[in-house]
Amino acid sequence: MPFEFTRAEIPDIIVIQPRLFRDDRGFFMESYKRSDFASHGITETFVQSNHSRSARGILRGLHYQKHPKAQGKLVCALAGEIFDVAVDLRLGSPTYGKWLGSTLSGDRGSMLYIPPGFAHGFCVTSAEAEVHYMTTEEYAPAYEAGILWNDPDLAIGWPLADPQLSERDRNWPRLRAADNNFDY
């Protein structure tokens, strides 16, 4: 099998390590194979693909879309390295308000599957990073929401103290005041 799937501490999040075939030309890997993903519980259809490039110290997030346009995401770093974070927003979940952070690297090809019901964000820890993610719903601005990246109730262990943020990301509410319609 070209992938290793590992359930994270928050069991609905899955860390995926593709098998890399390296030689003197570089490497080759399969980045997605529907049958392998489905056999490990990732059965959603991905409908949109996004690509961003950011410099060291940039933080994007924490973003989500509310129902009925909630998005699951399959996230990877194509180049460079990021610290990727998911926060459980599902009311009634035993892990509600908990976060998971994972280092994703273009050199390793590692990916994170984040199901609907989670906020998502990342910060760049290398000189530059290119991030690719596929979503299970198309972007729908009317359903867009977010939570504050440094909410003290979450105490996310970001690996940088003074990130560069967009004005919007600087002003999201804390989790306790967030516009959230996710149930467990």
Buried (B, 14 or more C-beta within 10 A) or exposed (E): EBBEBEEBEBEBBBBBBBEBEEEEEEEEBBBBEEEBBEEBBBEBEBEEEEEBEBEBBBBBBBBBBBEEBBBBBBBBBBBBBBBBBBBBBBEEBEBBBEBBBBBBBBEBBBBBBBBBBBBBBBBBBBEEBBBBBBBBBEEEEEBBBBBBBBBEEBEBEBEBEEBBBEEEBEEBBEBEEBEBEBEE
